[in-house]
Amino acid sequence: MVFPYSLCGSFGPLGVVASIAGKYTWSTYLKNPKGRPIGMTGYEISLEKNSTLHLEFNEKFKGKTTTTFEVWINSDYDTLNITCPNITLLSKTAINNNLSVYRYRSDSVIHHLQIKALKPCAFWGVEFIHSPQLIYQQCGLVGAQFIHLIQHKKEVVEQLQVLKPDMLIFSYGSNESYSSFDSLTYQTQIETFLNTIKEKLPYAVILISNAPDTRSGGKTPKNEMCINQILELSAKNTNISFLNINEAMGGWESLKKWKFIIRQQNFLLSFLLLKIMKLEMVL
């Protein structure tokens, strides 16, 4: 799923040059004053009528564009909401009363894409359709917590039901650690969400991971140990796989060791570069 995060006060994706001609606003899980529906990317762009989103994919783009792609649009109108000039519309599939998926096909592999709003609508992302193969999609919002995803459970689950992933990985824990929270409520919300995912996507393998050793002001965030325990317990209670990232990285206090290793590597690299420069000067 490709989304122009750079238009929403963030960065990336690498290799995608994005711009909008016309009026628009954007919202995220963390900044959503109008309570806009938001899908699994954590972002949405609301386009005014006749506004056009331009996407250019250059050589730095790590994904792979194709001739066939789908555009996810949320709108209050049930008519055709967007158009992609010079590209054939194959179908429009309604997911619910507001969310639709538009499938297009181009005569050649996409390098430039224009999406024009015929009516006010929200852009959720574009997905390039590939032949059956391993496809990895990474979604997330800097600073977001598990609860922010859960607050948009309806939209997220509906989107996942269409995408039909074989595996889902939820990796949280660090951001929650910095704020006060009710541990019982937190655990209940997570387990309810996970059980919903299991019910709606029975074919998907689900994996939860916790947070590695983290530091803020030289100290471990006050809730991190508790949150890691809750994530592991929630996985156990819902019969979901759990990956202990914290343990794999060396456990608590391991961050100091990693910093020491990195400093050693940087020193060694600087030393080797200096030796090479001296050797070149001699030659």
NUPAKE-60869 format. One record per residue (C-alpha): residue number from 0; residue in three letters; x, y, z. Coordinates in nm, 2 decimals. Example, Ala and Ser with C-alpha at 12.3 -4.5 7.8 and 13.67 -1.06 7.14 Angstrom:
k,r,px,py,pz
0,ala,1.23,-0.45,0.78
1,ser,1.37,-0.11,0.71
//
This chain:
k,r,px,py,pz
0,met,0.00,0.00,0.00
1,val,0.16,0.32,-0.11
2,phe,0.07,0.65,0.06
3,pro,0.23,0.99,0.02
4,tyr,0.32,1.05,0.38
5,ser,0.53,1.36,0.28
6,leu,0.20,1.55,0.21
7,cys,0.09,1.49,0.57
8,gly,0.37,1.64,0.77
9,ser,0.58,1.33,0.76
10,phe,0.84,1.17,0.53
11,gly,0.84,0.93,0.24
12,pro,0.80,0.69,0.09
13,leu,1.14,0.70,-0.06
14,gly,1.13,0.73,-0.44
15,val,0.78,0.88,-0.45
16,val,0.75,1.25,-0.54
17,ala,0.40,1.37,-0.44
18,ser,0.21,1.69,-0.49
19,ile,-0.15,1.81,-0.50
20,ala,-0.30,2.07,-0.74
21,gly,-0.61,2.21,-0.56
22,lys,-0.74,2.22,-0.21
23,tyr,-0.70,1.94,0.04
24,thr,-0.66,1.86,0.41
25,trp,-0.51,1.56,0.59
26,ser,-0.56,1.36,0.91
27,thr,-0.38,1.09,1.11
28,tyr,-0.46,0.87,1.40
29,leu,-0.30,1.14,1.62
30,lys,-0.43,1.45,1.45
31,asn,-0.79,1.41,1.35
32,pro,-1.00,1.71,1.46
33,lys,-1.30,1.62,1.24
34,gly,-1.30,1.25,1.33
35,arg,-1.23,1.13,0.98
36,pro,-1.24,0.75,0.91
37,ile,-0.88,0.63,0.87
38,gly,-0.76,0.29,0.75
39,met,-0.46,0.08,0.83
40,thr,-0.19,0.33,0.71
41,gly,-0.29,0.57,0.99
42,tyr,-0.33,0.86,0.74
43,glu,-0.59,1.00,0.50
44,ile,-0.59,1.29,0.25
45,ser,-0.93,1.46,0.19
46,leu,-0.94,1.61,-0.16
47,glu,-1.18,1.88,-0.26
48,lys,-1.37,1.86,-0.59
49,asn,-1.14,1.89,-0.89
50,ser,-0.82,1.86,-0.68
51,thr,-0.56,1.63,-0.84
52,leu,-0.31,1.41,-0.66
53,his,0.02,1.36,-0.86
54,leu,0.25,1.07,-0.78
55,glu,0.58,1.01,-0.95
56,phe,0.78,0.69,-0.89
57,asn,1.15,0.72,-0.96
58,glu,1.45,0.49,-0.94
59,lys,1.47,0.52,-0.56
60,phe,1.13,0.37,-0.51
61,lys,1.18,0.04,-0.33
62,gly,0.85,-0.11,-0.44
63,lys,0.76,-0.23,-0.79
64,thr,0.50,-0.06,-1.00
65,thr,0.28,-0.25,-1.25
66,thr,0.02,-0.19,-1.51
67,thr,-0.27,-0.28,-1.28
68,phe,-0.34,-0.09,-0.96
69,glu,-0.61,-0.02,-0.70
70,val,-0.70,0.31,-0.54
71,trp,-0.87,0.32,-0.20
72,ile,-1.12,0.60,-0.17
73,asn,-1.35,0.70,0.12
74,ser,-1.65,0.93,0.03
75,asp,-2.00,1.02,0.12
76,tyr,-2.10,0.99,-0.25
77,asp,-2.19,0.65,-0.40
78,thr,-2.11,0.77,-0.76
79,leu,-1.78,0.77,-0.93
80,asn,-1.55,0.98,-0.72
81,ile,-1.22,0.98,-0.90
82,thr,-1.06,0.95,-1.24
83,cys,-0.71,0.87,-1.36
84,pro,-0.66,1.04,-1.70
85,asn,-0.56,0.81,-1.99
86,ile,-0.59,0.50,-1.78
87,thr,-0.88,0.24,-1.81
88,leu,-1.11,0.19,-1.51
89,leu,-1.18,-0.19,-1.48
90,ser,-1.40,-0.19,-1.18
91,lys,-1.53,-0.01,-0.87
92,thr,-1.60,-0.23,-0.56
93,ala,-1.79,-0.09,-0.27
94,ile,-1.65,-0.22,0.07
95,asn,-1.92,-0.04,0.27
96,asn,-2.14,0.27,0.23
97,asn,-1.84,0.50,0.21
98,leu,-1.53,0.30,0.12
99,ser,-1.46,0.18,-0.24
100,val,-1.17,0.03,-0.43
101,tyr,-1.11,0.14,-0.79
102,arg,-0.91,-0.09,-1.01
103,tyr,-0.73,0.05,-1.31
104,arg,-0.51,-0.08,-1.59
105,ser,-0.26,0.11,-1.79
106,asp,-0.10,0.02,-2.13
107,ser,0.24,0.05,-1.97
108,val,0.40,0.02,-1.63
109,ile,0.31,0.31,-1.41
110,his,0.58,0.58,-1.35
111,his,0.35,0.88,-1.32
112,leu,0.00,0.87,-1.17
113,gln,-0.27,1.14,-1.15
114,ile,-0.58,1.09,-0.94
115,lys,-0.85,1.36,-0.98
116,ala,-1.14,1.40,-0.74
117,leu,-1.47,1.43,-0.92
118,lys,-1.64,1.48,-0.58
119,pro,-1.50,1.55,-0.24
120,cys,-1.33,1.23,-0.12
121,ala,-1.05,1.09,0.09
122,phe,-0.75,0.91,-0.05
123,trp,-0.64,0.61,0.16
124,gly,-0.37,0.47,-0.06
125,val,-0.28,0.29,-0.39
126,glu,-0.18,-0.07,-0.43
127,phe,0.00,-0.22,-0.73
128,ile,-0.13,-0.56,-0.82
129,his,0.13,-0.83,-0.86
130,ser,0.12,-1.19,-0.96
131,pro,0.11,-1.43,-0.66
132,gln,0.44,-1.39,-0.47
133,leu,0.57,-1.28,-0.13
134,ile,0.44,-0.92,-0.07
135,tyr,0.54,-0.73,0.24
136,gln,0.35,-0.42,0.34
137,gln,0.46,-0.20,0.63
138,cys,0.22,0.05,0.78
139,gly,0.26,0.28,1.08
140,leu,0.25,0.62,1.22
141,val,0.54,0.77,1.41
142,gly,0.43,0.82,1.78
143,ala,0.11,0.61,1.75
144,gln,0.01,0.35,2.01
145,phe,-0.17,0.02,1.97
146,ile,-0.48,0.19,2.11
147,his,-0.48,0.44,1.82
148,leu,-0.51,0.16,1.57
149,ile,-0.78,-0.01,1.78
150,gln,-0.99,0.31,1.78
151,his,-1.02,0.27,1.40
152,lys,-1.09,-0.10,1.43
153,lys,-1.39,-0.10,1.20
154,glu,-1.21,0.06,0.90
155,val,-0.89,-0.14,0.96
156,val,-1.07,-0.48,0.98
157,glu,-1.28,-0.40,0.67
158,gln,-0.96,-0.31,0.48
159,leu,-0.78,-0.62,0.59
160,gln,-1.07,-0.84,0.49
161,val,-1.03,-0.71,0.13
162,leu,-0.65,-0.74,0.13
163,lys,-0.66,-1.10,0.28
164,pro,-0.31,-1.10,0.43
165,asp,-0.16,-1.44,0.51
166,met,0.02,-1.30,0.81
167,leu,-0.02,-0.99,1.03
168,ile,0.25,-0.86,1.26
169,phe,0.17,-0.61,1.53
170,ser,0.47,-0.44,1.68
171,tyr,0.40,-0.20,1.97
172,gly,0.51,-0.11,2.32
173,ser,0.76,0.18,2.31
174,asn,0.52,0.47,2.25
175,glu,0.27,0.35,2.52
176,ser,0.55,0.35,2.77
177,tyr,0.58,0.73,2.81
178,ser,0.23,0.80,2.92
179,ser,0.00,0.70,3.20
180,phe,-0.24,0.42,3.13
181,asp,-0.48,0.18,3.29
182,ser,-0.32,-0.16,3.25
183,leu,-0.64,-0.36,3.28
184,thr,-0.82,-0.15,3.02
185,tyr,-0.52,-0.16,2.79
186,gln,-0.51,-0.54,2.81
187,thr,-0.89,-0.58,2.76
188,gln,-0.88,-0.35,2.45
189,ile,-0.59,-0.54,2.29
190,glu,-0.74,-0.89,2.35
191,thr,-1.08,-0.78,2.22
192,phe,-0.92,-0.64,1.91
193,leu,-0.71,-0.96,1.85
194,asn,-1.02,-1.18,1.89
195,thr,-1.20,-0.97,1.64
196,ile,-0.91,-1.00,1.39
197,lys,-0.91,-1.38,1.45
198,glu,-1.28,-1.40,1.38
199,lys,-1.28,-1.18,1.07
200,leu,-0.95,-1.32,0.92
201,pro,-0.95,-1.68,1.04
202,tyr,-0.69,-1.78,0.77
203,ala,-0.43,-1.52,0.88
204,val,-0.13,-1.60,1.10
205,ile,-0.10,-1.33,1.37
206,leu,0.22,-1.24,1.55
207,ile,0.27,-0.98,1.83
208,ser,0.61,-0.85,1.93
209,asn,0.71,-0.63,2.22
210,ala,0.95,-0.34,2.27
211,pro,1.33,-0.37,2.30
212,asp,1.51,-0.20,2.58
213,thr,1.44,0.17,2.55
214,arg,1.58,0.49,2.71
215,ser,1.44,0.83,2.77
216,gly,1.65,1.08,2.97
217,gly,1.88,0.79,3.06
218,lys,1.60,0.58,3.21
219,thr,1.37,0.30,3.10
220,pro,1.02,0.45,3.04
221,lys,0.81,0.39,3.35
222,asn,0.55,0.16,3.18
223,glu,0.76,-0.04,2.94
224,met,0.81,-0.35,3.15
225,cys,0.44,-0.36,3.24
226,ile,0.34,-0.31,2.87
227,asn,0.57,-0.59,2.75
228,gln,0.42,-0.82,3.01
229,ile,0.07,-0.73,2.89
230,leu,0.15,-0.78,2.52
231,glu,0.29,-1.13,2.60
232,leu,-0.01,-1.22,2.82
233,ser,-0.26,-1.09,2.56
234,ala,-0.10,-1.31,2.30
235,lys,-0.12,-1.61,2.53
236,asn,-0.48,-1.54,2.63
237,thr,-0.59,-1.51,2.26
238,asn,-0.37,-1.81,2.14
239,ile,-0.16,-1.58,1.92
240,ser,0.21,-1.62,1.84
241,phe,0.44,-1.39,2.04
242,leu,0.80,-1.28,1.95
243,asn,1.00,-1.15,2.24
244,ile,1.21,-0.88,2.07
245,asn,1.32,-0.75,2.41
246,glu,1.48,-1.08,2.50
247,ala,1.62,-1.14,2.15
248,met,1.80,-0.80,2.17
249,gly,1.96,-0.89,2.50
250,gly,1.69,-0.79,2.75
251,trp,1.68,-0.50,2.99
252,glu,2.00,-0.28,3.00
253,ser,2.10,-0.42,2.66
254,leu,2.07,-0.08,2.50
255,lys,2.40,0.02,2.67
256,lys,2.57,-0.28,2.52
257,trp,2.44,-0.20,2.17
258,lys,2.55,0.16,2.20
259,phe,2.90,0.04,2.30
260,ile,2.92,-0.20,2.01
261,ile,2.81,0.08,1.76
262,arg,3.07,0.32,1.90
263,gln,3.34,0.05,1.86
264,gln,3.23,-0.01,1.50
265,asn,3.22,0.36,1.42
266,phe,3.57,0.40,1.57
267,leu,3.70,0.10,1.37
268,leu,3.54,0.23,1.05
269,ser,3.70,0.58,1.10
270,phe,4.04,0.42,1.17
271,leu,4.02,0.21,0.85
272,leu,3.92,0.51,0.64
273,leu,4.20,0.71,0.78
274,lys,4.45,0.43,0.70
275,ile,4.31,0.41,0.34
276,met,4.34,0.79,0.29
277,lys,4.71,0.78,0.41
278,leu,4.78,0.49,0.18
279,glu,4.64,0.67,-0.12
280,met,4.85,0.98,-0.03
281,val,5.16,0.76,-0.03
282,leu,5.08,0.60,-0.36
//
